Amino acid sequence: MSRRGLLALCLLLVACKRGAPAPEAQDAACPAVPAGAPGGGAPSASVRPALPLEDATHRVQPLAVCRSDGAAPLDASRRYFEEGRFEEALSCAAQAAALEPDLAAAHAERGVALAALGRETEAQLAYARALAIDPGDPSALLGSAHLYAVQLPSSRERDELGALYAERGLSQPSTPPELIPHLALVAAMAFNDLGQSESSLAHSAIVLARNPGSREALYERALALFELCRFAEARAAFARLVDDPERAAHAHQHLGLLLEREGKWKQAQVHFDKARALAPDDFPEPPLPSMEDFRAEVLNAVAALPQDMRGDLDGVPVTTEELPADADLLANQPPLSPTILGLFRGPPLGEPCDGSEVPCRSMVLYRRNLARAVRTPEELREQIRVTLLHEIGHLRGEDDEELAARGLE
């Protein structure tokens, strides 16, 4: 199970409790009227192309009538959600929103139920409406944060949105105290995924101060410690999680990474094997070439670069190593991740060398980290190419944010 799947199992009883998600509902595309057809041309602002009648009737699946048993529809929706009856929760939340269209809580509750049913696109709209009505609604902020940072497939933009919503929820004076650890946990996950480990560590501490036994927060803390190169603390933190069925595979994998950095290859392999046995889809056997073959792949990738890039690399050695050295990781503050795929050392082109680097500029690609980032030899060759482009971006003066914006994370 991927790390993102962990929280979706049983994170929250209020807005993040999730069942097995159903396939995401597909948006129905509205066909445009062809140009030149009767009634064609640009539609007026008040007219939209309609679905063919047979398609429209086929897609209509009305919600059941809300059975609130005398309670207010919103209260009934929350009760049904707690019972895991998400369809009934959605029906009652929809009725609550119909009766009070300007009630942010009703639309937030619709979002929670829709997300639990795997209808993420509709959930996004429900949360957006709730936050348009009340930008500080805590349930909508928590639900949105969870949707973007946990439930949807990972991307930088989604993680950034998740972190923003969680941080806003934490900053609202009206946020109920019981939601604070849930918001902090989602923020910790988002910040770890964004590589902002110091922020993740701080938010994990918020959760653990209220719930010291939170395995989710203990895992985020362990991961942040690893990324911050606090290796002894990370090793102790991951060792606490090897008996946790939901996190054991990830704990073993990181213990293997830590032992590998110490040169304890056989001990590390024991943990890698345990991680693979527990979660083979998450930790497949990496396509690890020999160092000689890896060097050849890197040289081939350099030779295939555009002429201008090869010109920029003139006098800049491109080398290969097994793993990043501690000195390279700790040269930055905060430290670089131990799982980086490559590294550019030295000042960008056009800036003078200060004599601390010999040679002034150099580039290195890491065999083991690159092999673990892919699943096939073909993917490895492509990742070598992308990593070279990333490091050449640094050589030319771009920072990580600029490179990420160009798709070169």
C-alpha positions as a Markdown table, in Angstrom:
| # | Residue | x | y | z |
|---|---|---|---|---|
| 1 | Met | 0.0 | 0.0 | 0.0 |
| 2 | Ser | 1.4 | 3.4 | -0.9 |
| 3 | Arg | 2.0 | 5.9 | 1.8 |
| 4 | Arg | -0.9 | 8.0 | 0.5 |
| 5 | Gly | -3.2 | 5.0 | 1.0 |
| 6 | Leu | -2.4 | 4.8 | 4.7 |
| 7 | Leu | -4.3 | 7.9 | 5.8 |
| 8 | Ala | -7.3 | 7.0 | 3.7 |
| 9 | Leu | -7.9 | 3.8 | 5.7 |
| 10 | Cys | -9.0 | 5.4 | 9.0 |
| 11 | Leu | -7.7 | 8.9 | 9.4 |
| 12 | Leu | -10.6 | 10.8 | 10.7 |
| 13 | Leu | -14.0 | 10.3 | 12.2 |
| 14 | Val | -15.2 | 13.7 | 11.1 |
| 15 | Ala | -14.1 | 14.6 | 7.6 |
| 16 | Cys | -11.4 | 12.1 | 6.5 |
| 17 | Lys | -12.9 | 8.8 | 7.3 |
| 18 | Arg | -13.0 | 6.9 | 4.0 |
| 19 | Gly | -14.3 | 3.6 | 2.7 |
| 20 | Ala | -12.8 | 1.9 | -0.4 |
| 21 | Pro | -13.2 | 4.6 | -3.1 |
| 22 | Ala | -15.4 | 3.8 | -6.1 |
| 23 | Pro | -14.1 | 4.6 | -9.6 |
| 24 | Glu | -14.0 | 8.3 | -10.2 |
| 25 | Ala | -17.1 | 9.6 | -11.9 |
| 26 | Gln | -16.3 | 10.8 | -15.4 |
| 27 | Asp | -17.4 | 14.2 | -16.5 |
| 28 | Ala | -19.8 | 14.1 | -19.5 |
| 29 | Ala | -18.5 | 16.1 | -22.3 |
| 30 | Cys | -21.1 | 18.4 | -23.9 |
| 31 | Pro | -20.8 | 18.2 | -27.7 |
| 32 | Ala | -20.7 | 21.6 | -29.4 |
| 33 | Val | -23.0 | 22.4 | -32.2 |
| 34 | Pro | -21.0 | 22.1 | -35.5 |
| 35 | Ala | -20.3 | 25.3 | -37.3 |
| 36 | Gly | -22.7 | 25.7 | -40.2 |
| 37 | Ala | -25.3 | 23.4 | -38.7 |
| 38 | Pro | -28.8 | 24.7 | -38.1 |
| 39 | Gly | -28.7 | 26.9 | -35.1 |
| 40 | Gly | -24.9 | 26.6 | -35.2 |
| 41 | Gly | -22.3 | 29.3 | -34.7 |
| 42 | Ala | -21.2 | 30.7 | -31.4 |
| 43 | Pro | -23.9 | 30.1 | -28.7 |
| 44 | Ser | -25.2 | 33.0 | -26.8 |
| 45 | Ala | -24.1 | 33.5 | -23.2 |
| 46 | Ser | -27.4 | 32.1 | -21.9 |
| 47 | Val | -27.5 | 29.0 | -24.1 |
| 48 | Arg | -25.4 | 25.8 | -23.6 |
| 49 | Pro | -25.2 | 22.8 | -25.9 |
| 50 | Ala | -27.5 | 20.1 | -24.5 |
| 51 | Leu | -26.8 | 16.4 | -24.2 |
| 52 | Pro | -28.7 | 14.2 | -26.6 |
| 53 | Leu | -31.9 | 13.1 | -24.8 |
| 54 | Glu | -31.0 | 9.4 | -24.7 |
| 55 | Asp | -27.6 | 10.3 | -23.1 |
| 56 | Ala | -29.1 | 12.6 | -20.6 |
| 57 | Thr | -31.7 | 10.1 | -19.4 |
| 58 | His | -29.2 | 7.4 | -19.3 |
| 59 | Arg | -26.9 | 9.3 | -16.9 |
| 60 | Val | -29.6 | 10.5 | -14.5 |
| 61 | Gln | -29.2 | 8.6 | -11.2 |
| 62 | Pro | -31.4 | 10.5 | -8.7 |
| 63 | Leu | -30.4 | 10.3 | -5.0 |
| 64 | Ala | -32.7 | 8.5 | -2.6 |
| 65 | Val | -35.0 | 10.6 | -0.5 |
| 66 | Cys | -33.3 | 11.6 | 2.8 |
| 67 | Arg | -34.7 | 9.6 | 5.7 |
| 68 | Ser | -33.7 | 11.8 | 8.6 |
| 69 | Asp | -36.0 | 10.1 | 11.2 |
| 70 | Gly | -37.1 | 13.4 | 12.5 |
| 71 | Ala | -33.6 | 14.9 | 12.7 |
| 72 | Ala | -32.4 | 17.9 | 10.7 |
| 73 | Pro | -31.0 | 16.7 | 7.3 |
| 74 | Leu | -27.5 | 17.9 | 8.1 |
| 75 | Asp | -27.4 | 16.1 | 11.4 |
| 76 | Ala | -28.8 | 13.0 | 9.7 |
| 77 | Ser | -26.1 | 13.2 | 7.0 |
| 78 | Arg | -23.4 | 13.3 | 9.7 |
| 79 | Arg | -24.9 | 10.3 | 11.5 |
| 80 | Tyr | -25.1 | 8.3 | 8.3 |
| 81 | Phe | -21.5 | 9.2 | 7.5 |
| 82 | Glu | -20.3 | 8.0 | 10.9 |
| 83 | Glu | -22.1 | 4.7 | 10.2 |
| 84 | Gly | -20.3 | 4.4 | 6.9 |
| 85 | Arg | -23.6 | 4.8 | 4.9 |
| 86 | Phe | -22.2 | 7.3 | 2.4 |
| 87 | Glu | -25.1 | 7.2 | -0.1 |
| 88 | Glu | -27.6 | 8.1 | 2.6 |
| 89 | Ala | -25.2 | 10.7 | 4.0 |
| 90 | Leu | -25.0 | 12.3 | 0.5 |
| 91 | Ser | -28.8 | 12.3 | 0.1 |
| 92 | Cys | -29.3 | 14.1 | 3.4 |
| 93 | Ala | -26.5 | 16.6 | 2.8 |
| 94 | Ala | -28.0 | 17.4 | -0.6 |
| 95 | Gln | -31.4 | 18.0 | 1.0 |
| 96 | Ala | -29.7 | 20.3 | 3.6 |
| 97 | Ala | -28.0 | 22.2 | 0.9 |
| 98 | Ala | -31.3 | 22.5 | -1.1 |
| 99 | Leu | -33.1 | 23.8 | 2.0 |
| 100 | Glu | -30.3 | 26.3 | 2.9 |
| 101 | Pro | -28.3 | 27.0 | -0.2 |
| 102 | Asp | -26.1 | 29.5 | 1.6 |
| 103 | Leu | -25.1 | 27.1 | 4.4 |
| 104 | Ala | -21.4 | 26.3 | 3.9 |
| 105 | Ala | -21.6 | 23.4 | 6.3 |
| 106 | Ala | -24.2 | 21.6 | 4.1 |
| 107 | His | -22.0 | 21.9 | 1.0 |
| 108 | Ala | -19.0 | 20.8 | 3.0 |
| 109 | Glu | -20.9 | 17.7 | 4.1 |
| 110 | Arg | -21.8 | 17.0 | 0.5 |
| 111 | Gly | -18.1 | 17.2 | -0.3 |
| 112 | Val | -17.2 | 14.7 | 2.5 |
| 113 | Ala | -19.8 | 12.2 | 1.3 |
| 114 | Leu | -18.9 | 12.6 | -2.4 |
| 115 | Ala | -15.2 | 12.1 | -1.6 |
| 116 | Ala | -16.0 | 9.0 | 0.4 |
| 117 | Leu | -17.8 | 7.6 | -2.6 |
| 118 | Gly | -14.8 | 8.3 | -4.8 |
| 119 | Arg | -16.6 | 11.1 | -6.7 |
| 120 | Glu | -13.7 | 13.4 | -6.4 |
| 121 | Thr | -14.6 | 15.9 | -9.2 |
| 122 | Glu | -18.0 | 16.5 | -7.6 |
| 123 | Ala | -16.4 | 16.7 | -4.2 |
| 124 | Gln | -14.1 | 19.5 | -5.4 |
| 125 | Leu | -17.1 | 21.5 | -6.6 |
| 126 | Ala | -19.0 | 21.0 | -3.3 |
| 127 | Tyr | -16.0 | 22.1 | -1.2 |
| 128 | Ala | -15.4 | 25.1 | -3.6 |
| 129 | Arg | -18.9 | 26.2 | -3.0 |
| 130 | Ala | -18.7 | 25.8 | 0.7 |
| 131 | Leu | -15.5 | 27.9 | 0.8 |
| 132 | Ala | -17.0 | 30.5 | -1.6 |
| 133 | Ile | -19.7 | 31.0 | 1.0 |
| 134 | Asp | -17.5 | 30.8 | 4.0 |
| 135 | Pro | -13.7 | 30.7 | 3.4 |
| 136 | Gly | -13.0 | 29.7 | 7.0 |
| 137 | Asp | -15.4 | 26.8 | 7.2 |
| 138 | Pro | -13.3 | 24.2 | 9.1 |
| 139 | Ser | -15.0 | 21.1 | 7.7 |
| 140 | Ala | -14.6 | 22.3 | 4.1 |
| 141 | Leu | -11.0 | 23.3 | 4.8 |
| 142 | Leu | -10.2 | 19.9 | 6.3 |
| 143 | Gly | -12.1 | 18.0 | 3.6 |
| 144 | Ser | -10.4 | 20.0 | 0.8 |
| 145 | Ala | -7.0 | 19.5 | 2.4 |
| 146 | His | -7.5 | 15.8 | 2.6 |
| 147 | Leu | -8.9 | 15.5 | -0.9 |
| 148 | Tyr | -5.9 | 17.3 | -2.5 |
| 149 | Ala | -3.1 | 16.1 | -0.3 |
| 150 | Val | -4.2 | 12.5 | 0.4 |
| 151 | Gln | -7.0 | 11.1 | -1.8 |
| 152 | Leu | -6.2 | 12.4 | -5.2 |
| 153 | Pro | -3.0 | 11.2 | -7.1 |
| 154 | Ser | 0.0 | 13.1 | -5.9 |
| 155 | Ser | 1.2 | 16.1 | -7.7 |
| 156 | Arg | 3.1 | 19.3 | -6.6 |
| 157 | Glu | 0.0 | 21.5 | -7.2 |
| 158 | Arg | -2.3 | 19.2 | -5.3 |
| 159 | Asp | 0.1 | 18.9 | -2.3 |
| 160 | Glu | 0.5 | 22.7 | -2.3 |
| 161 | Leu | -3.3 | 23.2 | -2.3 |
| 162 | Gly | -3.7 | 20.6 | 0.5 |
| 163 | Ala | -1.1 | 22.3 | 2.6 |
| 164 | Leu | -2.7 | 25.7 | 2.0 |
| 165 | Tyr | -6.1 | 24.5 | 3.1 |
| 166 | Ala | -4.8 | 22.7 | 6.1 |
| 167 | Glu | -2.8 | 25.8 | 7.2 |
| 168 | Arg | -5.8 | 28.0 | 6.8 |
| 169 | Gly | -7.8 | 25.7 | 8.9 |
| 170 | Leu | -5.2 | 25.7 | 11.6 |
| 171 | Ser | -5.1 | 29.5 | 11.6 |
| 172 | Gln | -8.9 | 30.0 | 12.0 |
| 173 | Pro | -9.9 | 30.9 | 15.6 |
| 174 | Ser | -13.2 | 29.2 | 15.0 |
| 175 | Thr | -11.7 | 25.8 | 14.2 |
| 176 | Pro | -13.0 | 23.3 | 16.7 |
| 177 | Pro | -10.1 | 21.9 | 18.9 |
| 178 | Glu | -10.9 | 18.4 | 17.9 |
| 179 | Leu | -10.1 | 19.2 | 14.2 |
| 180 | Ile | -6.6 | 20.6 | 15.0 |
| 181 | Pro | -4.7 | 17.3 | 15.0 |
| 182 | His | -6.5 | 16.2 | 11.8 |
| 183 | Leu | -5.6 | 19.4 | 10.0 |
| 184 | Ala | -2.0 | 19.2 | 11.3 |
| 185 | Leu | -1.7 | 15.6 | 10.1 |
| 186 | Val | -2.8 | 16.3 | 6.6 |
| 187 | Ala | -0.4 | 19.3 | 6.6 |
| 188 | Ala | 2.4 | 17.1 | 7.7 |
| 189 | Met | 1.8 | 14.7 | 4.9 |
| 190 | Ala | 1.6 | 17.4 | 2.3 |
| 191 | Phe | 4.8 | 19.1 | 3.5 |
| 192 | Asn | 6.6 | 15.8 | 3.4 |
| 193 | Asp | 5.5 | 15.2 | -0.1 |
| 194 | Leu | 6.6 | 18.7 | -1.0 |
| 195 | Gly | 10.1 | 18.2 | 0.5 |
| 196 | Gln | 9.4 | 20.7 | 3.2 |
| 197 | Ser | 10.4 | 18.4 | 6.0 |
| 198 | Glu | 11.0 | 20.9 | 8.7 |
| 199 | Ser | 7.4 | 22.1 | 8.3 |
| 200 | Ser | 6.2 | 18.4 | 8.3 |
| 201 | Leu | 8.2 | 17.8 | 11.5 |
| 202 | Ala | 6.6 | 20.8 | 13.2 |
| 203 | His | 3.0 | 19.7 | 12.2 |
| 204 | Ser | 3.7 | 16.1 | 13.3 |
| 205 | Ala | 4.6 | 17.5 | 16.7 |
| 206 | Ile | 1.2 | 19.2 | 16.9 |
| 207 | Val | -0.5 | 15.9 | 16.4 |
| 208 | Leu | 1.7 | 13.9 | 18.8 |
| 209 | Ala | 1.3 | 16.5 | 21.5 |
| 210 | Arg | -2.4 | 15.7 | 21.5 |
| 211 | Asn | -2.2 | 12.0 | 20.6 |
| 212 | Pro | 1.3 | 10.5 | 21.3 |
| 213 | Gly | 0.2 | 7.1 | 19.9 |
| 214 | Ser | -0.8 | 8.4 | 16.5 |
| 215 | Arg | 0.9 | 6.0 | 14.1 |
| 216 | Glu | 0.2 | 8.3 | 11.2 |
| 217 | Ala | 2.0 | 11.2 | 12.9 |
| 218 | Leu | 4.8 | 8.9 | 14.1 |
| 219 | Tyr | 5.4 | 7.8 | 10.5 |
| 220 | Glu | 5.4 | 11.4 | 9.1 |
| 221 | Arg | 7.8 | 12.3 | 11.9 |
| 222 | Ala | 10.1 | 9.4 | 11.0 |
| 223 | Leu | 10.0 | 10.3 | 7.3 |
| 224 | Ala | 10.8 | 14.0 | 8.0 |
| 225 | Leu | 13.7 | 13.0 | 10.2 |
| 226 | Phe | 15.1 | 10.8 | 7.4 |
| 227 | Glu | 14.7 | 13.6 | 4.9 |
| 228 | Leu | 16.4 | 16.1 | 7.2 |
| 229 | Cys | 19.4 | 13.6 | 7.4 |
| 230 | Arg | 18.9 | 13.1 | 11.2 |
| 231 | Phe | 19.6 | 9.5 | 10.5 |
| 232 | Ala | 20.0 | 8.1 | 14.1 |
| 233 | Glu | 16.7 | 9.6 | 15.1 |
| 234 | Ala | 15.1 | 8.3 | 11.9 |
| 235 | Arg | 16.3 | 4.8 | 12.5 |
| 236 | Ala | 14.8 | 4.7 | 16.0 |
| 237 | Ala | 11.6 | 6.2 | 14.7 |
| 238 | Phe | 11.2 | 3.7 | 11.9 |
| 239 | Ala | 12.1 | 0.8 | 14.2 |
| 240 | Arg | 9.0 | 1.6 | 16.2 |
| 241 | Leu | 6.8 | 1.0 | 13.2 |
| 242 | Val | 8.0 | -2.4 | 11.9 |
| 243 | Asp | 5.2 | -4.1 | 13.9 |
| 244 | Asp | 2.5 | -1.8 | 12.4 |
| 245 | Pro | 0.7 | -3.8 | 9.7 |
| 246 | Glu | -0.1 | -0.6 | 7.7 |
| 247 | Arg | 3.4 | 1.0 | 7.8 |
| 248 | Ala | 5.7 | -2.0 | 8.3 |
| 249 | Ala | 6.7 | -2.1 | 4.6 |
| 250 | His | 7.6 | 1.6 | 4.5 |
| 251 | Ala | 9.5 | 1.3 | 7.8 |
| 252 | His | 11.5 | -1.7 | 6.5 |
| 253 | Gln | 12.3 | 0.1 | 3.3 |
| 254 | His | 13.6 | 3.1 | 5.1 |
| 255 | Leu | 15.6 | 1.0 | 7.6 |
| 256 | Gly | 17.2 | -0.6 | 4.5 |
| 257 | Leu | 18.0 | 2.9 | 3.1 |
| 258 | Leu | 19.6 | 3.9 | 6.4 |
| 259 | Leu | 21.7 | 0.7 | 6.7 |
| 260 | Glu | 22.7 | 1.1 | 3.1 |
| 261 | Arg | 24.2 | 4.5 | 3.8 |
| 262 | Glu | 26.3 | 2.9 | 6.5 |
| 263 | Gly | 27.7 | 0.4 | 3.9 |
| 264 | Lys | 25.8 | -2.5 | 5.6 |
| 265 | Trp | 24.7 | -3.9 | 2.3 |
| 266 | Lys | 23.6 | -7.4 | 3.5 |
| 267 | Gln | 21.6 | -6.1 | 6.5 |
| 268 | Ala | 20.0 | -3.5 | 4.3 |
| 269 | Gln | 19.0 | -6.1 | 1.8 |
| 270 | Val | 17.1 | -8.0 | 4.6 |
| 271 | His | 14.9 | -5.0 | 5.2 |
| 272 | Phe | 14.5 | -4.4 | 1.4 |
| 273 | Asp | 13.3 | -8.0 | 1.0 |
| 274 | Lys | 10.8 | -7.6 | 3.9 |
| 275 | Ala | 9.5 | -4.4 | 2.4 |
| 276 | Arg | 9.0 | -6.1 | -1.0 |
| 277 | Ala | 7.3 | -9.1 | 0.5 |
| 278 | Leu | 4.9 | -6.9 | 2.4 |
| 279 | Ala | 4.2 | -4.5 | -0.5 |
| 280 | Pro | 5.5 | -5.8 | -3.8 |
| 281 | Asp | 3.7 | -3.1 | -5.8 |
| 282 | Asp | 5.3 | -0.3 | -3.8 |
| 283 | Phe | 8.7 | -1.8 | -3.7 |
| 284 | Pro | 9.5 | -3.8 | -6.8 |
| 285 | Glu | 12.9 | -5.2 | -7.5 |
| 286 | Pro | 14.8 | -2.2 | -8.9 |
| 287 | Pro | 16.4 | -2.5 | -12.4 |
| 288 | Leu | 19.9 | -2.0 | -10.9 |
| 289 | Pro | 22.6 | -2.1 | -13.6 |
| 290 | Ser | 26.3 | -2.7 | -12.8 |
| 291 | Met | 28.2 | 0.5 | -12.2 |
| 292 | Glu | 30.0 | 0.0 | -15.5 |
| 293 | Asp | 26.7 | -0.3 | -17.4 |
| 294 | Phe | 25.3 | 2.7 | -15.4 |
| 295 | Arg | 28.2 | 4.9 | -16.4 |
| 296 | Ala | 27.7 | 3.8 | -20.0 |
| 297 | Glu | 24.0 | 4.8 | -19.9 |
| 298 | Val | 24.9 | 8.2 | -18.4 |
| 299 | Leu | 27.5 | 8.8 | -21.1 |
| 300 | Asn | 25.0 | 7.8 | -23.8 |
| 301 | Ala | 22.5 | 10.2 | -22.3 |
| 302 | Val | 25.0 | 13.1 | -22.3 |
| 303 | Ala | 25.9 | 12.3 | -26.0 |
| 304 | Ala | 22.2 | 12.5 | -26.9 |
| 305 | Leu | 21.7 | 16.0 | -25.4 |
| 306 | Pro | 21.1 | 19.0 | -27.7 |
| 307 | Gln | 24.3 | 20.7 | -28.9 |
| 308 | Asp | 23.8 | 23.8 | -26.7 |
| 309 | Met | 23.5 | 21.6 | -23.6 |
| 310 | Arg | 26.6 | 19.6 | -24.5 |
| 311 | Gly | 28.4 | 22.9 | -24.9 |
| 312 | Asp | 27.4 | 24.0 | -21.4 |
| 313 | Leu | 28.8 | 20.8 | -20.1 |
| 314 | Asp | 32.2 | 21.5 | -21.6 |
| 315 | Gly | 34.6 | 21.4 | -18.7 |
| 316 | Val | 31.9 | 20.1 | -16.3 |
| 317 | Pro | 32.6 | 16.5 | -15.5 |
| 318 | Val | 29.5 | 14.2 | -15.2 |
| 319 | Thr | 30.3 | 11.4 | -12.8 |
| 320 | Thr | 28.4 | 8.5 | -11.2 |
| 321 | Glu | 28.2 | 7.4 | -7.5 |
| 322 | Glu | 26.3 | 4.8 | -5.6 |
| 323 | Leu | 24.6 | 7.2 | -3.1 |
| 324 | Pro | 24.8 | 10.9 | -2.0 |
| 325 | Ala | 27.6 | 11.6 | 0.5 |
| 326 | Asp | 26.7 | 13.1 | 3.9 |
| 327 | Ala | 28.9 | 16.1 | 3.1 |
| 328 | Asp | 26.9 | 16.9 | -0.1 |
| 329 | Leu | 23.6 | 16.5 | 1.6 |
| 330 | Leu | 24.5 | 18.6 | 4.6 |
| 331 | Ala | 26.1 | 21.4 | 2.6 |
| 332 | Asn | 22.6 | 22.9 | 2.2 |
| 333 | Gln | 20.3 | 24.1 | 4.9 |
| 334 | Pro | 17.9 | 22.5 | 5.1 |
| 335 | Pro | 19.8 | 19.4 | 4.0 |
| 336 | Leu | 19.1 | 17.7 | 0.6 |
| 337 | Ser | 17.1 | 14.6 | 0.6 |
| 338 | Pro | 19.0 | 11.3 | 0.8 |
| 339 | Thr | 17.0 | 10.1 | -2.1 |
| 340 | Ile | 18.1 | 12.8 | -4.6 |
| 341 | Leu | 18.8 | 11.4 | -8.1 |
| 342 | Gly | 21.5 | 13.8 | -9.0 |
| 343 | Leu | 23.5 | 16.8 | -7.9 |
| 344 | Phe | 25.1 | 19.8 | -9.5 |
| 345 | Arg | 28.0 | 21.2 | -7.5 |
| 346 | Gly | 29.4 | 24.7 | -7.9 |
| 347 | Pro | 28.1 | 28.1 | -9.1 |
| 348 | Pro | 26.0 | 28.5 | -12.2 |
| 349 | Leu | 27.5 | 29.4 | -15.5 |
| 350 | Gly | 28.5 | 33.1 | -15.6 |
| 351 | Glu | 29.3 | 33.3 | -11.8 |
| 352 | Pro | 32.9 | 33.1 | -10.6 |
| 353 | Cys | 34.3 | 30.1 | -8.7 |
| 354 | Asp | 35.4 | 30.8 | -5.1 |
| 355 | Gly | 38.0 | 28.0 | -5.1 |
| 356 | Ser | 36.2 | 25.8 | -2.7 |
| 357 | Glu | 35.2 | 23.3 | -5.4 |
| 358 | Val | 37.8 | 21.4 | -7.5 |
| 359 | Pro | 36.7 | 21.3 | -10.3 |
| 360 | Cys | 34.7 | 24.5 | -10.1 |
| 361 | Arg | 31.6 | 22.8 | -11.4 |
| 362 | Ser | 30.6 | 19.2 | -11.6 |
| 363 | Met | 27.6 | 16.9 | -11.9 |
| 364 | Val | 26.9 | 13.5 | -10.4 |
| 365 | Leu | 24.1 | 10.9 | -10.8 |
| 366 | Tyr | 23.3 | 8.3 | -8.2 |
| 367 | Arg | 23.0 | 4.7 | -9.4 |
| 368 | Arg | 20.9 | 3.2 | -6.5 |
| 369 | Asn | 18.6 | 6.1 | -6.1 |
| 370 | Leu | 17.9 | 6.3 | -9.8 |
| 371 | Ala | 17.2 | 2.6 | -10.0 |
| 372 | Arg | 14.8 | 2.7 | -7.1 |
| 373 | Ala | 12.9 | 5.6 | -8.8 |
| 374 | Val | 11.8 | 3.4 | -11.7 |
| 375 | Arg | 10.6 | -0.1 | -12.6 |
| 376 | Thr | 12.2 | -1.0 | -15.9 |
| 377 | Pro | 15.5 | -0.5 | -17.7 |
| 378 | Glu | 13.7 | 1.7 | -20.2 |
| 379 | Glu | 12.3 | 3.9 | -17.5 |
| 380 | Leu | 15.8 | 4.1 | -16.0 |
| 381 | Arg | 17.2 | 5.5 | -19.2 |
| 382 | Glu | 14.5 | 8.1 | -19.4 |
| 383 | Gln | 15.0 | 9.1 | -15.8 |
| 384 | Ile | 18.7 | 9.5 | -16.4 |
| 385 | Arg | 17.9 | 11.9 | -19.2 |
| 386 | Val | 15.4 | 13.9 | -17.1 |
| 387 | Thr | 17.9 | 14.1 | -14.2 |
| 388 | Leu | 20.6 | 15.4 | -16.5 |
| 389 | Leu | 18.2 | 18.0 | -17.8 |
| 390 | His | 17.3 | 19.0 | -14.2 |
| 391 | Glu | 21.0 | 19.4 | -13.2 |
| 392 | Ile | 21.8 | 21.3 | -16.4 |
| 393 | Gly | 19.0 | 23.6 | -15.3 |
| 394 | His | 20.9 | 24.3 | -12.1 |
| 395 | Leu | 24.0 | 24.8 | -14.1 |
| 396 | Arg | 22.2 | 27.5 | -16.1 |
| 397 | Gly | 21.0 | 29.2 | -12.9 |
| 398 | Glu | 17.5 | 27.8 | -12.4 |
| 399 | Asp | 16.3 | 26.9 | -8.9 |
| 400 | Asp | 14.1 | 23.9 | -7.9 |
| 401 | Glu | 10.9 | 25.9 | -8.1 |
| 402 | Glu | 11.6 | 27.0 | -11.7 |
| 403 | Leu | 12.6 | 23.5 | -12.7 |
| 404 | Ala | 9.4 | 22.1 | -11.1 |
| 405 | Ala | 7.3 | 24.6 | -13.1 |
| 406 | Arg | 8.9 | 23.3 | -16.3 |
| 407 | Gly | 8.1 | 19.7 | -15.3 |
| 408 | Leu | 11.7 | 18.8 | -14.3 |
| 409 | Glu | 11.2 | 18.0 | -10.6 |
